[in-house]
Amino acid sequence: MHRLPFALLVGAIHALLPLTPCRAQIPLQVTPAVGGIQDLRSQFHRQILSQSQLLTEQFERALARQESEAAARGDFEQALAIQQRRDQLTALYDPTDSSLAKSLAIPLIASQARLAGVTAPTDTEPAEQGRVFTGWRTSSSYVEWANLPIKPGEYDLEFEYLLLDAPIPSTSAVAQAADTALFDFFEVSLLSQSEANHLQIELSSTRKTTEYTSLRVGPISLTRSPITLRLTPQQGYPGNIIWIKNLALVPTTPPATESPPSEPAADSSDVTPITQLLDSLRKDLRDRLADSRRAVIADQQTALQELAARYPKWKTQIQAEARQATQQNLREDKPKQPLLPRPMTSLGGMAGFQDLEGAIYQKDPSNTGDRFWVEHEGERLQIRLQWVTCASPTDQTSSAFTRAFDIAPADAALFGRAAAEFTAGYLEGRPLRLLLRNTPDASGVSPALVFLPELGLFQNLLVAQGLAAVTANPHPNRPVLETALLTALLDQQTSTRATLPRIGAWAISPLPPTPTPAKP
């Protein structure tokens, strides 16, 4: 076998490496690719361990049973060999192994993040590109990792940072350099369980301009996957230079396999055939019921199509009934995840809605922040967000949005474009869950409540950004479930309006008058 000369091998490696802009012409080196190789190796190791853990646990339990049987018949040499193999498998997931925890770390890099007011410089060291975040000049700056796949468990946040004074001191009191900087790292979700998934981080001034300070904070308990995480400052730091790099989630306690107690060997020769027979009968019954249900629903769909052709005036309502029948069939075939927490679903109030799962946001020039097209099972539907309104990106006439925020129509159009971009950026590519009103409005658009996985009602996100105004109010005739959702939406608007510094359209909305204290 011929061996390539070392110089030729290095040249081939350089030819495969991507060219990156640099400030000076320096000789190419192989070492910049080490960081990327380490990331790939860590990701591969983490994936293999995670995917093989269940199989390893099953194998270990089978070995435990074999060990018990070998000891029962007096074959202690075989039992000892099996025990040694079990110990080797257990060591793969040793919770005290710090090197394993490091290999299972999840890097938080710029290529997987959404940046707002934060930049990831490209002129850093090649091994650090995509790992450094700077900016943090306003309180609305953040880095967000959406739909991050993660193995549930407890994690520490590990990173390095620089906190320096700006080279040119500012005369403004607002832009003075701070000695410490406070950040929040949390799960972005409207679910109540996510409130505990929050870390407060304090960065101290590093003074030296070249030496990064390492910090590890935690733990934070993450119980779902995928998950959305965000890093944001508690206030703006325009008088400082803040660099944060090498962010990673490191397991506090890596996944460990707990060996179940050894079970005595049992003669299952009589039990196994009976269990298999019962499972076969249950499966046969489920298949027969499913076939019968599909036949009935197919006949119903045919009848509805004939009815829609005979009565065009009621075509929209008949199509809604057909979609509802289809959804009922899907619910029987594959149970859905609960849309809302169990205490809320027990309140009822779902009448008048169609529950559509797996809808996809569709790009369209007519889309706005609160009115857009979706596709569900091959059918395009135009929906509008119920209970809220956004400004039109083009129409500058007076509207409910301008009245709610008390701003000029010309200013409202700016926030209309921002709302349209926010809605498209958040909903595109995500599976949506819709509670769709059975009856469209006069323009043929269906009012809907839009839910995002792990985040909850999307209307809350628009209101929290100051890009939408709530246009509905609770009344006694509204169902309990709708009242609960609408009350939470109104509370979100009240909270956003009182937030300082003010965000969205509230930033240019007149402040409410301060009550004059009564004279004694």
C-alpha positions, 0 to 999 in steps of 0.5 A, a space after each residue: 500500500 502506497 503512503 502519500 507524502 505528509 506535505 501532499 496530505 496537508 495540502 489536500 486537507 487545506 484544499 478542502 477547508 473553506 476560505 475565511 476572510 482575514 485581516 492579514 495574509 498568514 500561512 494556513 494551518 490545520 489547527 483551526 479545524 480542530 474546534 469543528 472536529 471536536 464539535 462533530 466528535 462530541 455531537 456524534 458521541 452524544 448521539 450514539 450514547 443517547 440512542 443506544 441507552 435504551 438498548 444498553 439497558 435492555 441488554 443489561 437487564 437480560 444479562 442480570 437474568 442470565 446471571 441469576 440463572 447461572 448462579 441458581 444452577 451453581 455455574 459461578 464462573 459463568 455468573 462472574 463473567 456475566 457480572 463483569 460484562 454488566 459492570 462494563 456496560 454500567 461504566 459507559 454511563 457512569 454519573 461521576 465521570 466528568 470527562 463523559 459530562 464534557 463529551 455530552 456538552 451541547 454547544 450553543 452556537 450562532 448558526 443555530 441561533 436567532 440574534 436580536 441586537 447581538 452580533 457574532 463576529 466573523 473576524 475572530 479566530 477560526 476555532 471561535 467563529 460562530 461561538 462569540 457573541 457581542 453587542 448587548 447594548 439594549 435590554 431587548 438584545 438576545 440570542 435565542 436557540 429555537 427547537 433545540 433537541 436536548 436530552 431531558 435532565 439537569 444542566 449547567 451553563 458554561 461559557 467565557 466572557 470579557 466585560 470591559 469599559 468602552 474605549 471612549 467614555 460617554 458623557 451621558 448618564 445612561 451610557 456610563 460603563 457598568 462594573 457588573 452586568 446581569 443576564 437572564 438565561 431561561 426557557 422561552 415558554 408560556 407553560 407554568 412549568 417553565 418558570 423554574 427553568 431560569 438562571 440569573 447570571 452576574 458578570 464582573 468586570 474583567 479589566 484585562 482586555 485579552 484574558 477571558 474569565 470562565 464561568 459555570 452557573 446552574 443547574 437548570 432543569 430541562 424536561 422537554 425536547 425540543 426546547 427554546 432557550 434565550 440569553 438576554 441582558 436585564 438592561 442595556 450596556 452601551 458603555 461596555 464591551 461585552 464578549 461571551 463565547 463558548 456557550 455550552 450546556 454541560 450535564 450536571 449529572 450525565 445519564 446513568 443506567 441503574 441496574 434493576 434488582 435481579 429477578 429470580 428465573 421463572 418458568 414462562 413457558 405457560 404464560 408467554 403463549 397466553 400473553 401473545 394470544 391476547 395481544 394478537 386478539 387486541 390488535 385484530 380488534 383494533 384493526 377491525 374497528 379502524 377499518 369500519 370507522 374509515 368506511 363510515 367516515 368515507 361515506 360521510 365525506 361523499 355525502 357531504 361533497 354531494 350536499 355542498 354541490 347541491 347547496 353552494 350557499 352552505 359550502 363553507 359550513 359543509 367543508 368545516 364539517 368535513 374537516 371535523 370528521 377527518 380530524 375525528 378519524 385522525 384522533 382515533 388513529 393517533 392520540 394527540 398531545 393535550 393542547 392545554 393543561 388538564 385542569 383547563 381542558 376539564 373546564 370545557 368550552 371547546 364547542 364552536 372550534 375545529 381542532 387542526 393539528 400540523 398546519 403549516 404557515 404559507 408565504 404570501 404577499 398578503 400576509 400581515 402580522 395577524 392575518 395569513 395563509 396556512 396549509 392543512 392536509 393539502 387545503 389552503 386556509 386564510 386565518 386571522 388571529 382572534 382577539 388581537 389586531 396588528 397594524 397594516 403594513 401598507 394602509 395608514 388609515 385609522 384603525 383599532 391598533 392606532 386607537 389602542 396605542 394612541 399613535 399616528 397612523 403613519 407610525 402604525 404602518 412601521 409596526 405593521 411591517 415589524 409584526 408581519 416580519 415577526 409572525 413570519 419569522 416565528 411561524 414559518 417552518 413550525 407545526 401549528 395547532 389551530 382552534 379554528 372557528 367553524 364559521 368564517 367572518 364576512 370576508 371569508 377569513 376564519 378567526 383562529 387561536 394559534 398555538 406553538 409547541 412548548 410556547 402556547 398561544 401565539 397571540 401572547 407573543 405578539 402582545 408581549 412584543 408590543 406589536 398587537 393590541 387586544 380587541 376583545 373583553 371577557 363577558 358572562 356569556 363567553 365559555 370558561 375556557 375562552 375566558 381563561 385564555 382571554 384573561 391571560 392575554 389581557 394580563 399580558 397586555 397590562 404587563 407589557 404596557 407597564 414594562 420599562 424600558 417600553 417596547 414595541 408600539 408602547 415606546 411611542 405611545 403617550 404615558 398614562 397620566 400620573 395620579 396627583 396625590 391627594 392633599 392632606 
